[in-house]
Amino acid sequence: MKGKKMKKLLVGSCLAFVLFGTFVNSSFFNEKKNEAYGQIKEQYGLSSDIDTNDETGQNNENTEEVVAEQPVEETKKEDVKVTSRGATEKRTNENIVWEYLLDAGYSEVQAAGIIGNMWQESGVNPSRHESNGIGFGLVQWSFGRRQQLESYASSRGKSASDIYVQLEFLVKELREGKQLRGTYAEQFANPYSVDQATEAFCWGFERPHKDHANMANRKKQAWAAYYRNVDR
């Protein structure tokens, strides 16, 4: 008889633990996450629905429309991934960059930092040319690095403005460590925040003139990209 009571007590305790865990996950942690999001939005002046344009008015005009009758579990990089949000989905260049970087092994924080820089540099437009004709592409490759990008694209039999070619070349540069080195490479490898990832990529990879870096916008766009993509 005592054994049955003990068994019922044990089962009851387990059930209470599970219910408490469910409550914590759905209530307490969500509340804390939303509270943290709200603080960041206030700090960077982000609207409740998240800004989608950078301060220079550069829009992400290039999109890919995806129409599929059935979800596809595995696709090539060049193919479009279909999510549970529906059979028809519009994917922006930002979505493509985000998914590519995560597939390449980068964290959500690192991806956000890179995308924040891309918004400032090109509006996340792989076809964008700098006004002086020097910079080109998502991160505005210039001079010798632009020539290397163009040679890489030619070797792949594709256009240098192809977004996937540019992402392949970007990851190649990051992994070779030729552009992002030293302290900035260490900070980007294990950033403690989206802000640090954005700064490390800016000063270590992009290397703009400090007077024209517009770091505030880079961080703002990085956080906005994080919100738009992290819970997709």
C-alpha positions as CSV (number, residue, x, y, z in Angstrom):
1,M,0.0,0.0,0.0
2,K,2.8,2.3,0.9
3,G,4.5,1.5,-2.4
4,K,1.4,2.6,-4.4
5,K,1.3,5.9,-2.5
6,M,4.9,6.5,-3.2
7,K,4.4,5.8,-6.9
8,K,1.4,8.2,-7.1
9,L,3.4,10.9,-5.3
10,L,6.3,10.4,-7.7
11,V,4.1,10.6,-10.8
12,G,2.3,13.7,-9.4
13,S,5.7,15.4,-8.7
14,C,6.9,14.7,-12.3
15,L,3.6,16.1,-13.7
16,A,3.9,19.2,-11.6
17,F,7.5,19.7,-12.8
18,V,6.5,19.4,-16.5
19,L,3.6,21.9,-16.0
20,F,5.9,24.3,-14.2
21,G,8.5,24.0,-17.0
22,T,5.8,24.7,-19.6
23,F,4.7,27.7,-17.8
24,V,8.2,29.0,-17.4
25,N,9.0,28.5,-21.0
26,S,5.9,30.1,-22.4
27,S,5.5,32.9,-19.8
28,F,8.5,33.9,-17.9
29,F,11.2,33.4,-20.5
30,N,9.1,34.9,-23.3
31,E,8.4,37.9,-21.1
32,K,12.1,38.4,-20.4
33,K,12.9,38.0,-24.1
34,N,10.3,40.6,-25.1
35,E,11.6,42.9,-22.4
36,A,15.1,42.7,-23.8
37,Y,13.9,43.2,-27.3
38,G,12.0,46.3,-26.2
39,Q,15.1,47.8,-24.6
40,I,17.1,47.3,-27.8
41,K,14.3,48.8,-30.0
42,E,14.2,51.9,-27.7
43,Q,18.0,52.2,-27.8
44,Y,18.2,52.2,-31.6
45,G,14.9,53.9,-32.3
46,L,13.5,50.8,-34.1
47,S,9.8,50.9,-34.8
48,S,7.5,48.1,-33.5
49,D,7.4,46.5,-36.9
50,I,11.2,46.9,-37.5
51,D,12.6,49.3,-40.0
52,T,13.5,47.8,-43.4
53,N,15.4,50.6,-45.0
54,D,18.8,52.1,-44.0
55,E,19.2,55.8,-43.3
56,T,20.6,56.5,-46.8
57,G,17.3,55.4,-48.4
58,Q,18.8,52.2,-49.9
59,N,16.1,49.6,-50.3
60,N,16.4,45.9,-50.8
61,E,14.7,45.9,-54.1
62,N,15.8,42.4,-55.3
63,T,13.5,39.6,-54.2
64,E,12.8,36.1,-55.3
65,E,9.3,34.8,-55.3
66,V,8.9,31.2,-54.3
67,V,6.0,29.1,-55.5
68,A,6.0,25.5,-54.5
69,E,3.3,22.9,-54.2
70,Q,4.9,20.8,-51.6
71,P,7.6,21.6,-48.9
72,V,11.1,20.6,-49.9
73,E,13.3,19.3,-47.2
74,E,16.7,19.5,-49.0
75,T,17.7,22.0,-51.6
76,K,20.9,23.3,-53.2
77,K,22.2,26.7,-52.2
78,E,20.9,28.1,-55.5
79,D,17.4,26.7,-54.8
80,V,14.8,28.4,-52.6
81,K,13.9,26.9,-49.3
82,V,10.2,26.5,-48.6
83,T,9.2,27.2,-45.0
84,S,6.1,26.3,-43.0
85,R,4.7,29.8,-43.5
86,G,3.0,28.8,-46.7
87,A,3.5,27.6,-50.3
88,T,4.1,31.1,-51.6
89,E,6.8,33.2,-49.9
90,K,8.7,36.2,-51.0
91,R,12.4,36.1,-50.0
92,T,14.5,39.2,-49.8
93,N,18.2,39.4,-50.4
94,E,18.5,39.7,-46.6
95,N,16.7,36.4,-46.1
96,I,19.1,34.8,-48.6
97,V,22.2,36.2,-46.9
98,W,20.9,35.2,-43.5
99,E,20.2,31.6,-44.5
100,Y,23.4,31.2,-46.4
101,L,25.5,32.4,-43.5
102,L,23.8,30.2,-41.0
103,D,24.2,27.2,-43.3
104,A,27.9,28.1,-43.6
105,G,28.3,27.8,-39.8
106,Y,28.0,31.4,-38.6
107,S,25.8,32.3,-35.6
108,E,22.7,34.4,-35.7
109,V,24.6,37.2,-34.0
110,Q,27.4,37.1,-36.6
111,A,24.9,37.0,-39.5
112,A,23.2,40.0,-38.1
113,G,26.4,41.9,-37.8
114,I,27.4,41.1,-41.4
115,I,23.9,42.1,-42.7
116,G,24.0,45.4,-40.7
117,N,27.1,46.3,-42.5
118,M,25.7,45.2,-45.9
119,W,22.7,47.6,-45.4
120,Q,25.1,50.5,-44.9
121,E,27.4,49.5,-47.7
122,S,25.0,48.5,-50.5
123,G,21.4,48.1,-49.2
124,V,22.1,44.4,-49.4
125,N,22.1,44.7,-53.2
126,P,24.7,42.6,-55.0
127,S,24.4,44.8,-58.1
128,R,25.1,48.1,-56.4
129,H,28.0,50.2,-57.6
130,E,29.7,52.8,-55.5
131,S,29.0,56.4,-56.8
132,N,32.7,56.7,-57.8
133,G,32.6,53.4,-59.6
134,I,35.2,51.7,-57.4
135,G,33.1,49.7,-54.9
136,F,30.8,46.9,-56.0
137,G,28.5,44.3,-54.5
138,L,27.0,43.4,-51.1
139,V,30.1,44.6,-49.2
140,Q,31.4,47.0,-51.9
141,W,34.5,45.1,-52.9
142,S,37.1,47.6,-54.2
143,F,40.4,47.6,-56.2
144,G,42.2,44.3,-56.0
145,R,39.5,42.5,-54.0
146,R,36.9,43.5,-56.6
147,Q,39.2,42.0,-59.3
148,Q,39.5,38.8,-57.3
149,L,35.7,38.6,-56.9
150,E,35.3,39.1,-60.7
151,S,37.9,36.4,-61.4
152,Y,36.3,34.0,-58.9
153,A,32.9,34.6,-60.6
154,S,34.4,34.0,-64.0
155,S,36.0,30.7,-62.8
156,R,32.5,29.6,-61.7
157,G,31.0,30.6,-65.0
158,K,28.7,33.1,-63.4
159,S,28.2,36.9,-63.1
160,A,30.0,38.8,-60.4
161,S,26.6,40.3,-59.4
162,D,25.2,36.8,-58.6
163,I,24.3,37.0,-54.9
164,Y,25.4,33.4,-54.3
165,V,28.8,33.9,-55.9
166,Q,29.3,36.9,-53.8
167,L,28.4,35.0,-50.6
168,E,30.7,32.2,-51.6
169,F,33.5,34.7,-52.1
170,L,32.7,36.4,-48.8
171,V,32.9,33.2,-46.8
172,K,36.1,32.3,-48.6
173,E,37.7,35.6,-47.6
174,L,36.5,35.1,-44.0
175,R,37.8,31.6,-43.7
176,E,41.2,32.4,-45.3
177,G,41.6,35.2,-42.7
178,K,43.2,37.6,-45.2
179,Q,40.7,40.4,-44.5
180,L,39.5,39.9,-41.0
181,R,42.6,39.5,-38.7
182,G,43.9,40.1,-35.2
183,T,41.7,41.5,-32.5
184,Y,38.8,42.1,-34.8
185,A,38.9,38.5,-36.0
186,E,38.9,37.3,-32.3
187,Q,35.9,39.6,-31.5
188,F,34.0,38.4,-34.5
189,A,34.7,34.8,-33.9
190,N,32.9,34.9,-30.5
191,P,30.9,38.1,-30.2
192,Y,29.1,38.8,-27.0
193,S,26.5,40.9,-28.7
194,V,25.2,42.0,-32.1
195,D,26.9,45.3,-31.5
196,Q,30.3,43.7,-31.2
197,A,29.8,41.5,-34.2
198,T,28.8,44.6,-36.2
199,E,31.8,46.7,-35.1
200,A,34.3,43.8,-35.6
201,F,33.1,43.1,-39.1
202,C,33.1,46.8,-39.9
203,W,36.6,47.7,-38.8
204,G,38.2,44.4,-39.5
205,F,36.5,43.5,-42.9
206,E,34.9,46.6,-44.4
207,R,37.5,49.1,-43.1
208,P,35.6,52.3,-44.0
209,H,36.9,55.8,-43.2
210,K,35.9,56.5,-39.6
211,D,34.3,59.8,-40.6
212,H,31.9,58.0,-43.0
213,A,31.4,54.7,-41.3
214,N,28.0,55.6,-39.8
215,M,28.3,53.0,-37.1
216,A,25.0,53.9,-35.6
217,N,23.1,52.9,-38.7
218,R,25.2,49.7,-39.1
219,K,24.1,48.6,-35.6
220,K,20.5,49.7,-36.1
221,Q,20.3,47.7,-39.3
222,A,22.0,44.7,-37.7
223,W,19.5,44.6,-34.8
224,A,16.6,45.0,-37.2
225,A,17.9,42.1,-39.3
226,Y,18.2,40.0,-36.2
227,Y,14.6,40.6,-35.2
228,R,13.3,40.0,-38.7
229,N,15.1,36.6,-39.1
230,V,15.8,35.0,-35.7
231,D,12.3,33.8,-35.1
232,R,11.3,33.0,-38.8
